[in-house]
Amino acid sequence: MPNHSCILTKLQIVVFACLVNLTVAAQKVVEPISDNKEWTAPYKPFRVAGNIYYVGTYDLACYLITGSKGHILINTGLASSAATIQSNIESLGFKIKDVKILLTNQVHFDHVGAIAALKELTGAQLMIDSKDAGVMADGGKTDYYFGGNTPSFAPAKPDRLLQDKDSIVLGENKLTMLHHPGHTRGSCSYLINVKDNNKTIRVLIANIPSIILDDDKKFSEVESYPSMANDYAYTLAAMEKLDFDIWVAAHASQFNMHDKRKEGGTYNPAAFSDKAAFLKRIQKIKKQYEEKKAAE
């Protein structure tokens, strides 16, 4: 006999995907064109550490933090990924309607494309670093790099504006938001302690502060973001001092996820404990920053 609940869930996902597409079309949202198929390619969700799960696509990382009072979802990928995220969450045995808080590492279209749709679906509270709130609310039109007359993602109004070191608490889960500006005005990372049997693991969910300006463009030429150079200097210095046991990031490629585990692999939090790789990536960006700053 067919599993009617499974069929219903699949039908709901298809209907939800259609609603997302209609919502995007109605608001005349135009996502910047990307030929990166890894952003949309499916990836089997897995347990990262404790009650943290990877529920994103092959490269656009989304994290579900589960709890007795509801769940927290960090990042949503592209607008078209809404149904994928819902399917991934429910394939793990959790309910999309139990997501109570939505967060993001940054408000670029590849990380918040589905936030408005998921906020409407779940009724979850959207919490944003205060410096990114304006860009979130106008759908990216005022972003210094991707901005323009047309939104690059469906706008959403934040329910809470976060400041550096603010706590996000839901049941037994407590995250600390770390303000790491530069890539966007309100880029941020999160720290959380999770339980793994009798062990506590300190997890960093990082926003890697990559520099996306064109090679020949100077920081001082970005008139809409005059504090960019100072923000990068602050963030790079702050991230070098972070204390954590394991780390992941907003893109799977940024923490070499596919080298550290194979799809369908066994549970192994230690695979993400390479702090040397984290520091190497930050130092590489720091060198790029210093070279660009020297050209000012």
N, C-alpha and C positions, 0 to 999 in steps of 0.2 A: 504493500500500500504506500502511496505517496505521503511524505511528511508535509502535512498541510501548513504547519507553522513555518517550516523552512520556505515553502512556496510563497507564503504571505510575506515573509521577510524580504525575499528577493523581489517581489512585486513592489513592496514599499520602497526599496532601494531604487528601482527603475523609475517609479513615480517621482521620488525625491530628486533624482538626477534631472528629470524633465523640468521640475519646478525651479531647480537651480539655473538651468539654461534660460528659462523664461524670465527669471528675475534679472539675470545678467543682461539679457537682450532689452528688457523694459527700461533699464537704467542706462542703456547705451554704453556699457562698459567694454573697453577694448584692451585686452591683455596684450602687453608687448609680445611680439612674435619671437618664439624660441623654437629651434629645431632640436632641442635637447630631449630626446625620447626617454631618458632616464628619469625625467621629472614626472612623467605620467605612467611609466611602466609599473605594473603591480609588483608588490613584494610581500611575502608571507609575514604577518605580524609575529613578533616574538617578545619574550620577557627579557628585558635588559638587566634589571637588578631589583630584587625585592618586589615592590608593587608598581614598578615602572615598566611600561610596555612600548615597543616601537610599533606604530600603526600607520606609518606614512607610506610613500611610494618608494621606488628603488633608490632615489636620491633625495627627495624632499622629505626631511625627517619630521615626523609628528609623534608626540609622546603622550600616552595616556597614563595618568597617575591615579590608581584606583583607591577607593576608601569606603568605609562603612557609611559615611554620610553623603556619598556621591563621588564623582570623578572629576579630575582636572585634565583638560586637553590643551597641549601646547603646540601651536602651529596647525595649519590646515592645508598647506600646499595650494595648488591652483584651484580655480573655481570648479573645474571639472573633477576634482579629487574628492568632493564631498561624499559621493556615494561610495567611493573606495574606502574612505576613512570609516564610514558607518559600517560597511561590510567587515572591515578588519577588526573593529571593536567588537562586533557581535559574533564574529568567528572565534574570538577568545572567550566568549561566554558572558560578556558584559552587555549592558543596554545603552544605546546612544542617548536615551532620554535621561539616564542617570548622570550625564555630564552636567555639572553645575557651574563650572568656571572655565572660561576660555582665556588663554594667554597666548602670547607670541613672542618670539625672539626679536622681531623687527617687522615693520609694516611695508614690506615690498610685496608685490602681487603674488610672488611664488611662495609666500608663507602665510598670507592672509586672504587668498583668493576666495576661500569658501567660508570665511568667518561669519559673514552676514547671514548666509543661508543656514549654517549650523546654529547660530545664535537664535534664529527664528524657530528652527526645528526643536531645539532642546530647551529654550527659555533660560539658558545659562547666562550668568553674569560675565560680561566682557571687561577684562582688566588690562589696561595698557600703560606702559611707561608714559608719563605725562608729556614728555617731549615729542612723542609720536601721535598724540591724541588728535591733533588737527589733521594730519595726513590720513589717519584712520577714518575720520569723520567725513572727509571730502573724497574718499576713494582714491587717494594718491595724487590728486591734481596738483597739490603744492609740494610734492616730493622734489628735491633738488635735481634728481637724475631722471626719474621716469615721469615727472610731472608734465602737465599740459592741460588743454581744455577739456579732455575727456578722461573720466575715471579709468584707472587700470585695474580696479577691483571694486566690488560692490561696497559702498560705504556702510559703516556701522558706528553707532554711538556708544562710546565706552560707558560702562556703569561705574567704574572706579578708576581714578588716575593714580598711578603708582610713582613713588619717589624712591631714590636710591636707598637700599637696605630695608625697604618695606617688607612686611611679612604677608604672605597669602596663606590663610589657614582654612582648612576644610576637614572637619573631623580630626582624625589622628595625623593628618598630613600638614606640614608647615614648610613652605618654600620661602626663601629669601631672594628678593629681586635685586640684581646688581646692575646699576646703570652703566652701560658700556657704549656710549655714543661714538659716532664717527661714520659708520656705514649708513646709519640713519641717525636722526637727532635723538631718537629714543630707543636705539638698539639696547638689548639687555640680555643678561644671562640669569640663570637660576641655580641656587644651591638647595639641596634637600638631603636629609639623612633618612635612609630606608633600612628596614630590618631584613636580614637574610639569615633565617634560622636564629642563632644566638649572636649573630654578628651585625654591627651597624656599618653601613657603607655610606660615605659622603659622596654624593653624586653632583657633578657639575653639568648642567645643560647649557652649553656655551653658544653665544653668538660670536663667531669668528669675525673679527673686524676687518674684513678684506676691503681694499681700496678699489672702488669701481670707476673712478674718474678716468677719462681718456688720458693716454700717456702724455700728451702734450698740454694738458690742462693743469693749471696751478690751483692750489687750495684758495688762494686769494681771488681767483677769478669766479669762484662760486658765490655770487652775491646773495643768493637766497639762503646760504648757510655760512655766514661769516666766521662762526666759531669752530668750523670743521677741523682745522689743523690742531687747535688746542684740544678739541675733544678726542682726536686720535691719540695725541700725546698722553692724555690722561688715561684713556682706556688701555693702551699698550702697556703702560707702566703698572696699572692696576691688575691686569690679567696675569702678568708675570709673577705676581705675589699670591695668587690664589692657592688655597689649600683644599685638596680633594683626594678621594681615593680612585674614582673612575670618572671618565668624562665622555660626553657625546656632544653633538653639535646640530645646527639647523640644517645642514646638508650631510648626508651619509658620507659623501666623498671627502668632507672636511676632516672626519676622524677615521678615514680609511676603513669604514665598516665592513666593506666587502672583502677586504684582505684579512680582517680579524675574525670573521665568521662566515660560514657558508649558509645560504638560505636553507632553513629547516634544521640547522645545527642545534646541538644541545645547549642547555642553559649554562652560561659561563660568564658571570660579571667581570671576572679578572681579565677577560679579553680586552676590556676597555680601560685598563689601568695604566696605559703607557703615557706617563706625564712628560717624558722626554720628547715624545712626538708633539704633544701640545705646545711645549715651550719652543720647539723648533719651528712650528708653524707661526707662532706669535713673533718670534725673532725674525723670520723671513719677511713678515708684513712690516715689522719695525724698520728693517733695512729699506724696503720700498718707500716707507714714509719719510725716512731721513733723506733719501735721494731726491724725492719730490720736494721736500722742504728746502733742501739745499739749492734747488733750481729757482726758488722764489726770488 
